[in-house]
């Protein structure tokens, strides 16, 4: 899978990344190392990965950040749809 290029991200995705505290590097890591997201809608794929966080988000301290990336494959090209972050601890890990 080729690296994700910032220039290829659509405005909706960029806005969600900022809003949810997700970096381009995290997206790339999720796509490379994450496990399948079982809540992806039909025709959509998703990957999930839990990162150590140990920082503040929204005024609260969190030990971990779970990042989910949803995408589709069209004409052998990956199209990123959206990203989701959940902050907390003791997330279930798979893989």
PyMOL CGO cylinders between C-alpha atoms (Angstrom):
from pymol import cmd
from pymol.cgo import CYLINDER

trace = [
    CYLINDER, 0.00, 0.00, 0.00, 1.47, 3.33, -1.01, 0.3, 1, 1, 1, 1, 1, 1,
    CYLINDER, 1.47, 3.33, -1.01, 1.92, 6.14, 1.52, 0.3, 1, 1, 1, 1, 1, 1,
    CYLINDER, 1.92, 6.14, 1.52, -0.97, 8.52, 2.07, 0.3, 1, 1, 1, 1, 1, 1,
    CYLINDER, -0.97, 8.52, 2.07, -0.25, 11.95, 0.61, 0.3, 1, 1, 1, 1, 1, 1,
    CYLINDER, -0.25, 11.95, 0.61, -1.61, 15.05, 2.32, 0.3, 1, 1, 1, 1, 1, 1,
    CYLINDER, -1.61, 15.05, 2.32, -2.31, 16.56, -1.10, 0.3, 1, 1, 1, 1, 1, 1,
    CYLINDER, -2.31, 16.56, -1.10, -4.73, 13.70, -1.86, 0.3, 1, 1, 1, 1, 1, 1,
    CYLINDER, -4.73, 13.70, -1.86, -6.88, 14.20, 1.25, 0.3, 1, 1, 1, 1, 1, 1,
    CYLINDER, -6.88, 14.20, 1.25, -10.26, 15.80, 0.65, 0.3, 1, 1, 1, 1, 1, 1,
    CYLINDER, -10.26, 15.80, 0.65, -11.41, 18.74, 2.76, 0.3, 1, 1, 1, 1, 1, 1,
    CYLINDER, -11.41, 18.74, 2.76, -13.94, 16.71, 4.76, 0.3, 1, 1, 1, 1, 1, 1,
    CYLINDER, -13.94, 16.71, 4.76, -11.25, 14.27, 5.86, 0.3, 1, 1, 1, 1, 1, 1,
    CYLINDER, -11.25, 14.27, 5.86, -8.80, 17.06, 6.73, 0.3, 1, 1, 1, 1, 1, 1,
    CYLINDER, -8.80, 17.06, 6.73, -11.47, 18.74, 8.87, 0.3, 1, 1, 1, 1, 1, 1,
    CYLINDER, -11.47, 18.74, 8.87, -12.23, 15.47, 10.70, 0.3, 1, 1, 1, 1, 1, 1,
    CYLINDER, -12.23, 15.47, 10.70, -8.52, 14.88, 11.34, 0.3, 1, 1, 1, 1, 1, 1,
    CYLINDER, -8.52, 14.88, 11.34, -8.19, 18.28, 13.03, 0.3, 1, 1, 1, 1, 1, 1,
    CYLINDER, -8.19, 18.28, 13.03, -11.50, 17.96, 14.87, 0.3, 1, 1, 1, 1, 1, 1,
    CYLINDER, -11.50, 17.96, 14.87, -10.60, 14.49, 16.20, 0.3, 1, 1, 1, 1, 1, 1,
    CYLINDER, -10.60, 14.49, 16.20, -6.87, 14.98, 16.83, 0.3, 1, 1, 1, 1, 1, 1,
    CYLINDER, -6.87, 14.98, 16.83, -5.60, 12.51, 14.23, 0.3, 1, 1, 1, 1, 1, 1,
    CYLINDER, -5.60, 12.51, 14.23, -2.34, 12.91, 12.31, 0.3, 1, 1, 1, 1, 1, 1,
    CYLINDER, -2.34, 12.91, 12.31, -1.40, 11.73, 8.83, 0.3, 1, 1, 1, 1, 1, 1,
    CYLINDER, -1.40, 11.73, 8.83, 1.28, 9.53, 10.40, 0.3, 1, 1, 1, 1, 1, 1,
    CYLINDER, 1.28, 9.53, 10.40, -1.34, 7.83, 12.58, 0.3, 1, 1, 1, 1, 1, 1,
    CYLINDER, -1.34, 7.83, 12.58, -3.51, 7.14, 9.53, 0.3, 1, 1, 1, 1, 1, 1,
    CYLINDER, -3.51, 7.14, 9.53, -0.57, 5.55, 7.73, 0.3, 1, 1, 1, 1, 1, 1,
    CYLINDER, -0.57, 5.55, 7.73, 0.26, 3.41, 10.79, 0.3, 1, 1, 1, 1, 1, 1,
    CYLINDER, 0.26, 3.41, 10.79, -3.35, 2.26, 11.13, 0.3, 1, 1, 1, 1, 1, 1,
    CYLINDER, -3.35, 2.26, 11.13, -3.45, 1.26, 7.47, 0.3, 1, 1, 1, 1, 1, 1,
    CYLINDER, -3.45, 1.26, 7.47, -0.17, -0.68, 7.78, 0.3, 1, 1, 1, 1, 1, 1,
    CYLINDER, -0.17, -0.68, 7.78, -0.55, -2.28, 11.22, 0.3, 1, 1, 1, 1, 1, 1,
    CYLINDER, -0.55, -2.28, 11.22, -4.23, -2.08, 12.16, 0.3, 1, 1, 1, 1, 1, 1,
    CYLINDER, -4.23, -2.08, 12.16, -6.78, -4.87, 12.27, 0.3, 1, 1, 1, 1, 1, 1,
    CYLINDER, -6.78, -4.87, 12.27, -10.08, -5.06, 10.42, 0.3, 1, 1, 1, 1, 1, 1,
    CYLINDER, -10.08, -5.06, 10.42, -12.87, -2.78, 11.66, 0.3, 1, 1, 1, 1, 1, 1,
    CYLINDER, -12.87, -2.78, 11.66, -15.93, -5.00, 11.88, 0.3, 1, 1, 1, 1, 1, 1,
    CYLINDER, -15.93, -5.00, 11.88, -18.33, -2.05, 11.94, 0.3, 1, 1, 1, 1, 1, 1,
    CYLINDER, -18.33, -2.05, 11.94, -17.52, -0.92, 8.38, 0.3, 1, 1, 1, 1, 1, 1,
    CYLINDER, -17.52, -0.92, 8.38, -20.57, -0.57, 6.13, 0.3, 1, 1, 1, 1, 1, 1,
    CYLINDER, -20.57, -0.57, 6.13, -21.00, -2.80, 3.11, 0.3, 1, 1, 1, 1, 1, 1,
    CYLINDER, -21.00, -2.80, 3.11, -18.62, -1.78, 0.33, 0.3, 1, 1, 1, 1, 1, 1,
    CYLINDER, -18.62, -1.78, 0.33, -16.39, 0.04, 2.80, 0.3, 1, 1, 1, 1, 1, 1,
    CYLINDER, -16.39, 0.04, 2.80, -13.28, -1.25, 4.54, 0.3, 1, 1, 1, 1, 1, 1,
    CYLINDER, -13.28, -1.25, 4.54, -11.91, -0.13, 7.85, 0.3, 1, 1, 1, 1, 1, 1,
    CYLINDER, -11.91, -0.13, 7.85, -8.86, -0.61, 10.01, 0.3, 1, 1, 1, 1, 1, 1,
    CYLINDER, -8.86, -0.61, 10.01, -8.37, 0.07, 13.73, 0.3, 1, 1, 1, 1, 1, 1,
    CYLINDER, -8.37, 0.07, 13.73, -5.32, 0.53, 15.93, 0.3, 1, 1, 1, 1, 1, 1,
    CYLINDER, -5.32, 0.53, 15.93, -4.82, 1.58, 19.56, 0.3, 1, 1, 1, 1, 1, 1,
    CYLINDER, -4.82, 1.58, 19.56, -2.01, 4.02, 20.29, 0.3, 1, 1, 1, 1, 1, 1,
    CYLINDER, -2.01, 4.02, 20.29, -0.51, 4.93, 23.67, 0.3, 1, 1, 1, 1, 1, 1,
    CYLINDER, -0.51, 4.93, 23.67, -1.57, 8.54, 24.26, 0.3, 1, 1, 1, 1, 1, 1,
    CYLINDER, -1.57, 8.54, 24.26, -0.81, 9.60, 27.86, 0.3, 1, 1, 1, 1, 1, 1,
    CYLINDER, -0.81, 9.60, 27.86, -1.89, 13.16, 27.24, 0.3, 1, 1, 1, 1, 1, 1,
    CYLINDER, -1.89, 13.16, 27.24, -4.80, 15.56, 27.51, 0.3, 1, 1, 1, 1, 1, 1,
    CYLINDER, -4.80, 15.56, 27.51, -7.61, 15.86, 24.98, 0.3, 1, 1, 1, 1, 1, 1,
    CYLINDER, -7.61, 15.86, 24.98, -10.61, 18.11, 25.55, 0.3, 1, 1, 1, 1, 1, 1,
    CYLINDER, -10.61, 18.11, 25.55, -9.38, 18.98, 29.01, 0.3, 1, 1, 1, 1, 1, 1,
    CYLINDER, -9.38, 18.98, 29.01, -9.16, 15.37, 30.23, 0.3, 1, 1, 1, 1, 1, 1,
    CYLINDER, -9.16, 15.37, 30.23, -6.23, 12.99, 30.55, 0.3, 1, 1, 1, 1, 1, 1,
    CYLINDER, -6.23, 12.99, 30.55, -6.32, 9.76, 28.50, 0.3, 1, 1, 1, 1, 1, 1,
    CYLINDER, -6.32, 9.76, 28.50, -3.94, 6.82, 28.42, 0.3, 1, 1, 1, 1, 1, 1,
    CYLINDER, -3.94, 6.82, 28.42, -4.86, 5.59, 24.94, 0.3, 1, 1, 1, 1, 1, 1,
    CYLINDER, -4.86, 5.59, 24.94, -6.27, 6.69, 21.62, 0.3, 1, 1, 1, 1, 1, 1,
    CYLINDER, -6.27, 6.69, 21.62, -8.09, 4.27, 19.31, 0.3, 1, 1, 1, 1, 1, 1,
    CYLINDER, -8.09, 4.27, 19.31, -8.00, 5.40, 15.67, 0.3, 1, 1, 1, 1, 1, 1,
    CYLINDER, -8.00, 5.40, 15.67, -10.27, 3.93, 12.98, 0.3, 1, 1, 1, 1, 1, 1,
    CYLINDER, -10.27, 3.93, 12.98, -9.80, 4.67, 9.28, 0.3, 1, 1, 1, 1, 1, 1,
    CYLINDER, -9.80, 4.67, 9.28, -12.60, 3.93, 6.80, 0.3, 1, 1, 1, 1, 1, 1,
    CYLINDER, -12.60, 3.93, 6.80, -11.85, 3.69, 3.08, 0.3, 1, 1, 1, 1, 1, 1,
    CYLINDER, -11.85, 3.69, 3.08, -12.90, 2.17, -0.24, 0.3, 1, 1, 1, 1, 1, 1,
    CYLINDER, -12.90, 2.17, -0.24, -10.89, 0.65, -3.05, 0.3, 1, 1, 1, 1, 1, 1,
    CYLINDER, -10.89, 0.65, -3.05, -11.84, 1.88, -6.51, 0.3, 1, 1, 1, 1, 1, 1,
    CYLINDER, -11.84, 1.88, -6.51, -9.89, 1.05, -9.65, 0.3, 1, 1, 1, 1, 1, 1,
    CYLINDER, -9.89, 1.05, -9.65, -7.10, -0.33, -7.43, 0.3, 1, 1, 1, 1, 1, 1,
    CYLINDER, -7.10, -0.33, -7.43, -6.81, 3.02, -5.65, 0.3, 1, 1, 1, 1, 1, 1,
    CYLINDER, -6.81, 3.02, -5.65, -7.59, 3.64, -1.99, 0.3, 1, 1, 1, 1, 1, 1,
    CYLINDER, -7.59, 3.64, -1.99, -10.06, 6.44, -1.26, 0.3, 1, 1, 1, 1, 1, 1,
    CYLINDER, -10.06, 6.44, -1.26, -10.03, 7.54, 2.38, 0.3, 1, 1, 1, 1, 1, 1,
    CYLINDER, -10.03, 7.54, 2.38, -13.54, 8.34, 3.60, 0.3, 1, 1, 1, 1, 1, 1,
    CYLINDER, -13.54, 8.34, 3.60, -13.24, 9.35, 7.24, 0.3, 1, 1, 1, 1, 1, 1,
    CYLINDER, -13.24, 9.35, 7.24, -11.31, 8.83, 10.46, 0.3, 1, 1, 1, 1, 1, 1,
    CYLINDER, -11.31, 8.83, 10.46, -12.55, 8.39, 14.00, 0.3, 1, 1, 1, 1, 1, 1,
    CYLINDER, -12.55, 8.39, 14.00, -10.70, 8.70, 17.31, 0.3, 1, 1, 1, 1, 1, 1,
    CYLINDER, -10.70, 8.70, 17.31, -11.83, 7.47, 20.70, 0.3, 1, 1, 1, 1, 1, 1,
    CYLINDER, -11.83, 7.47, 20.70, -9.90, 8.45, 23.78, 0.3, 1, 1, 1, 1, 1, 1,
    CYLINDER, -9.90, 8.45, 23.78, -9.79, 6.29, 26.92, 0.3, 1, 1, 1, 1, 1, 1,
    CYLINDER, -9.79, 6.29, 26.92, -7.95, 3.24, 28.25, 0.3, 1, 1, 1, 1, 1, 1,
    CYLINDER, -7.95, 3.24, 28.25, -8.07, -0.53, 28.11, 0.3, 1, 1, 1, 1, 1, 1,
    CYLINDER, -8.07, -0.53, 28.11, -9.38, -0.65, 24.55, 0.3, 1, 1, 1, 1, 1, 1,
    CYLINDER, -9.38, -0.65, 24.55, -9.78, -4.14, 23.14, 0.3, 1, 1, 1, 1, 1, 1,
    CYLINDER, -9.78, -4.14, 23.14, -6.87, -5.07, 20.91, 0.3, 1, 1, 1, 1, 1, 1,
    CYLINDER, -6.87, -5.07, 20.91, -6.86, -7.57, 18.11, 0.3, 1, 1, 1, 1, 1, 1,
    CYLINDER, -6.86, -7.57, 18.11, -4.14, -8.85, 15.88, 0.3, 1, 1, 1, 1, 1, 1,
]
cmd.load_cgo(trace, "trace")
